[in-house]
Amino acid sequence: MKEAYPIVLTQGQKYVVVYVPDFDINTQGKTVAEAMEMARDAIGLVGIDMQDDEKALPAPTPLSEVKTGDNIATLVDVDFDEYRRKNEMRSVKKNCTIPSWLNYEAEKRHINFSETLQNALMEQLNIGR
């Protein structure tokens, strides 16, 4: 599910501070671009936590209704499903079959099967850590 949430950017002395009114959270970055990315990350994290707790995500407030004072208001898009996929770090158990002689040789050399499979899959899929 993809949404665009309003954020309010305030230039501090060292950092750009971000307030996300729909989630009532704050974050910051060294630059405007970094602050926006940090806002996207914070919204994604809080959003998937809410989903895990079976709470409804807030509907995005229209940008025209966000009070900014002298600060900058803009939108940040967040794809919660994509955020979850990219940040899901839990392990899943997979069952695979290899020849007995290969198992013997690998165990004799103390090969970590999980690490080896992960490395081979990442190489096959052409993705890095």
Backbone as ProteinMPNN parsed JSONL, in Angstrom:
{"seq_chain_A": "MKEAYPIVLTQGQKYVVVYVPDFDINTQGKTVAEAMEMARDAIGLVGIDMQDDEKALPAPTPLSEVKTGDNIATLVDVDFDEYRRKNEMRSVKKNCTIPSWLNYEAEKRHINFSETLQNALMEQLNIGR", "coords_chain_A": {"N_chain_A": [[0.838, -1.169, 0.0], [0.7, 2.113, -0.954], [1.251, 5.422, 0.073], [1.122, 9.026, 0.382], [2.463, 11.108, 2.64], [2.218, 14.147, 4.537], [4.967, 16.189, 5.534], [6.802, 18.309, 7.768], [9.425, 20.484, 7.446], [12.093, 21.855, 9.235], [14.696, 24.104, 9.487], [17.35, 23.595, 11.522], [20.11, 24.451, 13.734], [22.226, 22.68, 13.137], [21.012, 20.531, 11.843], [18.353, 19.431, 9.649], [15.227, 19.375, 10.801], [12.503, 17.146, 11.006], [9.027, 16.927, 11.129], [6.359, 14.706, 11.375], [3.173, 14.977, 11.039], [0.878, 13.236, 10.861], [1.64, 10.898, 12.094], [2.702, 11.794, 14.387], [5.5, 12.014, 14.904], [9.059, 12.631, 14.997], [12.089, 13.283, 13.184], [15.369, 13.631, 11.75], [17.835, 15.097, 9.512], [20.998, 15.702, 7.862], [20.858, 17.173, 5.541], [18.259, 18.555, 3.406], [17.384, 16.587, 1.616], [18.328, 14.241, 2.876], [16.896, 14.424, 5.26], [14.281, 14.117, 4.315], [14.431, 11.487, 3.407], [14.928, 10.2, 5.82], [12.509, 10.738, 7.052], [10.777, 9.236, 5.443], [11.718, 6.691, 6.078], [11.165, 6.616, 8.847], [8.353, 6.851, 8.858], [7.71, 4.517, 7.452], [8.695, 2.545, 9.218], [7.195, 3.009, 11.617], [4.675, 2.676, 10.529], [4.602, -0.068, 9.64], [4.897, -1.286, 12.088], [2.51, -0.505, 13.29], [0.713, -1.857, 11.608], [1.455, -4.491, 12.23], [0.551, -4.577, 14.818], [-2.067, -4.616, 14.327], [-3.379, -2.178, 13.957], [-5.038, 0.562, 12.441], [-3.661, 2.417, 9.761], [-3.04, 5.939, 9.708], [-5.003, 8.141, 7.701], [-3.608, 10.104, 5.121], [-3.122, 13.517, 5.827], [-4.428, 16.256, 4.014], [-2.133, 18.305, 2.255], [-2.666, 21.038, 2.223], [-3.899, 21.472, 4.635], [-2.005, 21.337, 6.604], [-0.293, 22.856, 9.191], [2.317, 25.131, 9.047], [3.771, 27.412, 9.734], [6.648, 29.289, 9.422], [7.99, 27.3, 8.186], [8.872, 24.578, 5.92], [6.558, 22.687, 4.121], [5.933, 19.542, 2.755], [5.383, 16.593, 0.727], [5.906, 13.119, 1.411], [6.368, 10.065, -0.087], [5.442, 6.734, 0.741], [5.792, 3.33, 0.455], [4.37, 0.909, 2.017], [4.276, -1.898, 1.839], [6.512, -2.482, 0.229], [8.483, -1.352, 1.865], [8.328, -3.064, 4.063], [9.153, -5.498, 2.859], [11.812, -4.878, 2.174], [12.957, -4.43, 4.639], [12.47, -6.522, 6.302], [13.887, -8.688, 8.384], [13.751, -11.142, 9.522], [14.51, -14.59, 9.923], [13.886, -17.368, 7.788], [13.069, -20.78, 7.669], [14.356, -23.141, 5.459], [14.08, -26.139, 3.679], [16.335, -28.258, 2.178], [17.803, -30.54, -0.18], [20.751, -32.397, -0.439], [23.456, -34.312, -1.866], [24.669, -37.101, 0.058], [27.486, -37.484, 0.26], [28.398, -34.901, -0.282], [27.366, -33.453, 1.842], [28.798, -34.668, 3.914], [31.492, -33.904, 3.307], [31.247, -31.107, 3.486], [30.45, -30.717, 6.173], [32.684, -31.784, 7.439], [34.522, -29.834, 6.892], [33.527, -27.772, 8.308], [31.566, -26.068, 7.174], [29.274, -23.427, 6.98], [26.077, -23.92, 6.362], [23.769, -22.308, 6.037], [24.818, -19.717, 5.633], [26.303, -20.178, 3.308], [24.275, -20.885, 1.475], [22.783, -18.488, 1.485], [24.697, -16.681, 0.419], [25.089, -17.839, -2.119], [22.51, -17.584, -3.208], [22.208, -14.776, -3.239], [24.24, -14.12, -5.05], [23.304, -15.453, -7.337], [20.933, -14.041, -7.735], [21.936, -11.597, -8.185], [22.244, -9.553, -6.2], [23.345, -7.491, -3.511], [24.536, -7.322, -0.103]], "CA_chain_A": [[0.0, 0.0, 0.0], [1.517, 3.312, -1.081], [0.601, 6.671, 0.468], [1.975, 10.216, 0.452], [2.178, 11.798, 3.9], [2.856, 15.452, 4.668], [6.007, 16.388, 6.54], [7.188, 19.706, 7.969], [10.877, 20.592, 7.562], [12.559, 23.044, 9.936], [16.158, 24.173, 9.5], [17.946, 23.837, 12.824], [21.484, 24.943, 13.644], [23.062, 21.684, 12.472], [20.232, 19.531, 11.121], [17.006, 19.723, 9.201], [14.33, 18.6, 11.651], [11.278, 16.773, 10.307], [7.873, 16.518, 11.925], [5.365, 13.982, 10.584], [1.978, 15.177, 11.859], [-0.077, 12.124, 10.874], [2.145, 9.866, 12.995], [3.212, 12.522, 15.551], [6.887, 11.608, 15.118], [10.103, 13.533, 14.517], [13.379, 12.728, 12.799], [16.214, 14.711, 11.239], [18.887, 14.765, 8.568], [21.972, 16.781, 7.667], [20.391, 17.961, 4.407], [16.834, 18.387, 3.159], [17.189, 15.274, 0.993], [18.513, 13.213, 3.902], [15.767, 14.544, 6.193], [13.115, 13.511, 3.669], [14.65, 10.041, 3.418], [14.744, 9.764, 7.204], [11.063, 10.781, 7.295], [10.217, 8.067, 4.756], [12.1, 5.531, 6.875], [10.425, 6.659, 10.115], [6.953, 6.55, 8.554], [7.657, 3.098, 7.116], [8.903, 1.75, 10.428], [6.024, 3.145, 12.488], [3.528, 2.12, 9.815], [4.554, -1.538, 9.673], [4.645, -1.651, 13.485], [1.068, -0.365, 13.493], [0.079, -2.973, 10.912], [1.716, -5.7, 13.007], [-0.313, -4.484, 16.001], [-3.431, -4.592, 13.787], [-3.936, -0.829, 14.058], [-5.229, 1.199, 11.138], [-2.762, 3.523, 9.443], [-3.801, 7.173, 9.527], [-5.149, 8.667, 6.344], [-2.769, 11.297, 4.98], [-3.751, 14.836, 5.902], [-4.125, 17.064, 2.825], [-1.032, 19.244, 2.47], [-3.237, 22.37, 2.46], [-4.367, 21.558, 6.018], [-0.866, 21.218, 7.516], [0.196, 24.142, 9.692], [3.772, 25.123, 8.906], [4.443, 28.633, 10.171], [7.66, 29.685, 8.439], [8.702, 26.093, 7.786], [8.53, 24.0, 4.624], [5.718, 21.482, 4.137], [5.967, 18.799, 1.506], [4.896, 15.219, 0.853], [6.84, 12.005, 1.282], [5.649, 8.835, -0.419], [5.9, 5.532, 1.426], [5.151, 2.084, 0.054], [4.525, 0.087, 3.215], [4.575, -3.281, 1.458], [7.911, -2.505, -0.217], [9.303, -1.096, 3.051], [8.356, -4.308, 4.841], [9.989, -6.479, 2.146], [13.224, -4.49, 2.229], [13.457, -4.345, 6.006], [12.146, -7.732, 7.044], [15.153, -9.375, 8.615], [13.58, -12.418, 10.207], [14.989, -15.749, 9.165], [12.91, -18.404, 7.477], [13.713, -22.086, 7.534], [14.161, -23.801, 4.169], [14.562, -27.51, 3.647], [16.896, -28.594, 0.866], [18.4, -31.871, -0.246], [22.052, -32.48, -1.115], [23.996, -35.682, -1.776], [25.29, -37.441, 1.333], [28.937, -37.253, 0.205], [28.627, -33.452, -0.231], [27.091, -33.092, 3.227], [29.935, -35.154, 4.702], [32.653, -33.039, 3.051], [30.977, -29.76, 4.005], [30.487, -30.765, 7.639], [34.082, -32.039, 7.817], [35.23, -28.539, 6.767], [32.784, -26.804, 9.132], [30.879, -25.101, 6.302], [27.995, -22.921, 7.466], [25.148, -24.16, 5.256], [22.887, -21.152, 5.86], [25.601, -18.631, 5.036], [26.649, -20.575, 1.943], [23.062, -20.766, 0.666], [22.485, -17.054, 1.333], [25.665, -16.107, -0.518], [24.805, -18.361, -3.457], [21.261, -16.975, -3.681], [22.462, -13.366, -3.561], [25.019, -14.103, -6.267], [22.405, -15.866, -8.417], [19.948, -12.974, -7.936], [22.694, -10.373, -8.451], [21.972, -8.548, -5.181], [24.351, -7.436, -2.461], [24.048, -7.149, 1.282]], "C_chain_A": [[0.891, 1.244, 0.0], [0.677, 4.538, -0.742], [1.622, 7.8, 0.408], [1.55, 11.011, 1.685], [2.878, 13.152, 3.939], [3.919, 15.433, 5.763], [6.292, 17.877, 6.622], [8.683, 19.741, 8.259], [11.242, 21.921, 8.214], [14.076, 23.033, 9.954], [16.627, 24.521, 10.898], [19.362, 24.364, 12.642], [22.379, 23.975, 12.88], [22.289, 20.757, 11.556], [18.911, 20.107, 10.628], [16.092, 18.787, 9.99], [13.029, 18.368, 10.897], [10.214, 16.385, 11.321], [6.872, 15.868, 10.984], [4.054, 14.036, 11.372], [1.031, 13.974, 11.929], [0.348, 10.994, 11.805], [2.675, 10.458, 14.303], [4.616, 12.046, 15.923], [7.826, 12.655, 14.534], [11.318, 12.721, 14.101], [14.206, 13.892, 12.273], [17.22, 14.179, 10.238], [19.819, 15.941, 8.414], [21.567, 17.715, 6.537], [18.886, 17.75, 4.259], [16.563, 17.003, 2.575], [17.325, 14.152, 2.023], [17.365, 13.242, 4.904], [14.508, 13.915, 5.605], [13.235, 11.992, 3.653], [14.462, 9.476, 4.824], [13.259, 9.763, 7.57], [10.39, 9.561, 6.665], [10.497, 6.801, 5.572], [11.309, 5.481, 8.182], [8.956, 6.311, 9.904], [6.807, 5.056, 8.244], [7.761, 2.22, 8.347], [7.689, 1.8, 11.348], [4.805, 2.497, 11.835], [3.466, 0.605, 9.867], [4.393, -2.035, 11.104], [3.155, -1.561, 13.788], [0.32, -1.514, 12.824], [0.252, -4.271, 11.695], [0.85, -5.755, 14.261], [-1.792, -4.416, 15.629], [-4.134, -3.265, 14.026], [-4.035, -0.247, 12.656], [-4.21, 2.319, 10.951], [-3.585, 4.798, 9.281], [-3.898, 7.544, 8.052], [-4.276, 9.911, 6.242], [-3.601, 12.581, 5.043], [-3.445, 15.58, 4.611], [-3.062, 18.114, 3.155], [-1.55, 20.643, 2.813], [-3.707, 22.555, 3.902], [-3.241, 21.49, 7.045], [-0.373, 22.605, 7.894], [1.718, 24.126, 9.698], [4.469, 26.324, 9.516], [5.395, 29.061, 9.075], [8.435, 28.486, 7.882], [8.19, 25.57, 6.449], [7.645, 22.767, 4.844], [5.796, 20.84, 2.758], [5.423, 17.397, 1.761], [6.037, 14.226, 0.705], [6.012, 10.762, 0.987], [6.298, 7.651, 0.278], [5.092, 4.354, 0.909], [5.386, 1.097, 1.196], [4.856, -1.366, 2.884], [6.035, -3.423, 1.029], [8.853, -2.279, 0.961], [9.437, -2.372, 3.884], [9.27, -5.335, 4.17], [11.468, -6.145, 2.296], [13.8, -4.548, 3.639], [13.128, -5.547, 6.866], [13.415, -8.556, 7.189], [14.992, -10.716, 9.328], [14.076, -13.546, 9.297], [13.835, -16.708, 8.913], [13.672, -19.704, 7.253], [13.342, -22.678, 6.179], [14.761, -25.197, 4.259], [15.113, -27.779, 2.245], [17.596, -29.947, 0.957], [19.71, -31.796, -1.013], [22.551, -33.924, -1.003], [24.729, -35.894, -0.45], [26.791, -37.145, 1.341], [29.264, -35.768, 0.307], [28.39, -32.934, 1.189], [28.276, -33.467, 4.119], [31.14, -34.226, 4.553], [32.451, -31.637, 3.637], [31.032, -29.732, 5.532], [31.912, -30.978, 8.143], [34.879, -30.723, 7.804], [34.518, -27.408, 7.513], [32.142, -25.685, 8.299], [29.557, -24.704, 6.951], [27.007, -22.991, 6.299], [24.267, -22.937, 4.986], [23.618, -20.004, 5.171], [25.929, -18.935, 3.576], [25.443, -20.438, 1.017], [22.694, -19.302, 0.437], [23.411, -16.406, 0.307], [25.386, -16.556, -1.949], [23.531, -17.746, -4.037], [21.468, -15.513, -4.065], [23.272, -13.233, -4.846], [24.128, -14.442, -7.478], [21.405, -14.76, -8.761], [20.603, -11.625, -8.244], [22.305, -9.232, -7.508], [23.04, -8.631, -4.105], [23.714, -7.277, -1.087], [23.753, -5.704, 1.548]], "O_chain_A": [[1.745, 1.395, 0.874], [-0.456, 4.678, -1.203], [2.83, 7.562, 0.386], [0.43, 11.517, 1.762], [3.994, 13.295, 3.439], [3.78, 14.751, 6.778], [6.056, 18.619, 5.668], [9.154, 19.105, 9.202], [10.764, 22.978, 7.802], [14.682, 22.055, 10.391], [16.341, 25.605, 11.407], [19.77, 24.687, 11.526], [23.2, 24.399, 12.067], [22.847, 20.245, 10.585], [18.425, 21.125, 11.123], [16.175, 17.565, 9.862], [12.513, 19.268, 10.233], [10.468, 15.616, 12.249], [6.568, 16.41, 9.921], [3.845, 13.228, 12.277], [0.439, 13.73, 12.98], [-0.491, 10.216, 12.258], [3.05, 9.723, 15.217], [4.894, 11.721, 17.077], [7.436, 13.458, 13.687], [11.548, 11.618, 14.598], [13.765, 15.039, 12.35], [17.433, 12.972, 10.128], [19.476, 17.061, 8.792], [21.888, 18.903, 6.561], [18.308, 16.876, 4.905], [15.623, 16.324, 2.99], [16.523, 13.218, 2.034], [16.909, 12.189, 5.351], [13.753, 13.252, 6.318], [12.247, 11.288, 3.863], [13.9, 8.394, 4.992], [12.801, 8.893, 8.31], [9.534, 8.931, 7.284], [9.622, 5.95, 5.733], [10.836, 4.416, 8.579], [8.379, 5.557, 10.687], [5.877, 4.41, 8.727], [7.004, 1.263, 8.502], [7.207, 0.763, 11.805], [4.003, 1.848, 12.507], [2.4, 0.039, 10.111], [3.811, -3.098, 11.321], [2.598, -2.429, 14.46], [-0.604, -2.08, 13.409], [-0.686, -5.059, 11.814], [0.462, -6.832, 14.714], [-2.654, -4.193, 16.479], [-5.34, -3.229, 14.268], [-3.208, -0.537, 11.792], [-3.933, 3.077, 11.881], [-4.706, 4.751, 8.774], [-2.984, 7.288, 7.267], [-4.213, 10.695, 7.189], [-4.64, 12.702, 4.395], [-2.306, 15.545, 4.147], [-3.102, 18.733, 4.218], [-0.935, 21.352, 3.61], [-3.895, 23.688, 4.344], [-3.501, 21.579, 8.245], [-0.072, 23.427, 7.029], [2.339, 23.232, 10.273], [5.667, 26.253, 9.793], [4.994, 29.185, 7.918], [9.432, 28.662, 7.182], [7.196, 26.063, 5.916], [7.964, 21.908, 5.666], [5.732, 21.519, 1.734], [5.048, 17.063, 2.885], [7.0, 14.459, -0.026], [5.073, 10.442, 1.715], [7.521, 7.566, 0.396], [3.862, 4.377, 0.922], [6.468, 0.524, 1.322], [5.645, -1.993, 3.59], [6.713, -4.373, 1.422], [9.896, -2.926, 1.058], [10.525, -2.712, 4.348], [10.077, -5.974, 4.844], [12.286, -7.037, 2.52], [15.01, -4.699, 3.807], [13.477, -5.578, 8.046], [13.948, -9.062, 6.201], [15.981, -11.35, 9.695], [14.054, -13.442, 8.071], [12.925, -16.836, 9.732], [14.778, -19.711, 6.714], [12.172, -22.713, 5.801], [15.824, -25.394, 4.848], [14.428, -27.55, 1.248], [17.931, -30.421, 2.042], [19.779, -31.212, -2.094], [22.105, -34.668, -0.13], [25.334, -34.967, 0.09], [27.312, -36.615, 2.323], [30.275, -35.395, 0.902], [29.128, -32.077, 1.675], [28.699, -32.684, 4.97], [31.738, -33.81, 5.546], [33.372, -31.058, 4.213], [31.606, -28.811, 6.113], [32.301, -30.41, 9.164], [35.792, -30.532, 8.607], [34.866, -26.237, 7.364], [32.174, -24.514, 8.677], [28.809, -25.562, 7.418], [27.099, -22.203, 5.358], [24.048, -22.574, 3.83], [23.095, -19.395, 4.238], [25.842, -18.059, 2.716], [25.57, -19.932, -0.098], [22.334, -18.918, -0.676], [22.957, -15.67, -0.569], [25.439, -15.753, -2.88], [23.481, -17.424, -5.224], [20.964, -15.061, -5.093], [23.021, -12.332, -5.646], [24.205, -13.783, -8.514], [21.069, -14.562, -9.929], [19.919, -10.641, -8.526], [22.069, -8.104, -7.94], [23.573, -9.704, -3.823], [22.5, -7.119, -0.957], [23.334, -5.353, 2.651]]}, "name": "protein", "num_of_chains": 1, "seq": "MKEAYPIVLTQGQKYVVVYVPDFDINTQGKTVAEAMEMARDAIGLVGIDMQDDEKALPAPTPLSEVKTGDNIATLVDVDFDEYRRKNEMRSVKKNCTIPSWLNYEAEKRHINFSETLQNALMEQLNIGR"}
